[in-house]
């Protein structure tokens, strides 16, 4: 499981206006429309009362990769570090140098981090040999240099 822009709770937001903005996005009808328009996705109309991620991250049994921008203007990088500290192994954290929040984090460098992590934690740990992974990668015409 990989997370980009880890959020452990409202206390790691950089400003009170960020909390107000999130409230408007999730609670106001225009917020749903705005997310659909700008992100091409939807938000649930009613948010269930869920525990904070920091309270449940230690229950996740899957390998975890936390990715967070060093200059994230919305959520402090400490949120990712706290989640990482509480998570079970295997786990990894990657603080993207000089990057902010959300989609701009998906750079070629970040993509390589994700591909290598998936290769190590998903493909190899599931018992597949590196040769098979490389052959499959080449058949799909992907950039397989990241697997070497």
Beta strands, then each sheet from edge to edge (+ up, - down):
strand 1: 2-4
strand 2: 64-69
strand 3: 91-96
sheet 1: 1+ 2+ 3+
end
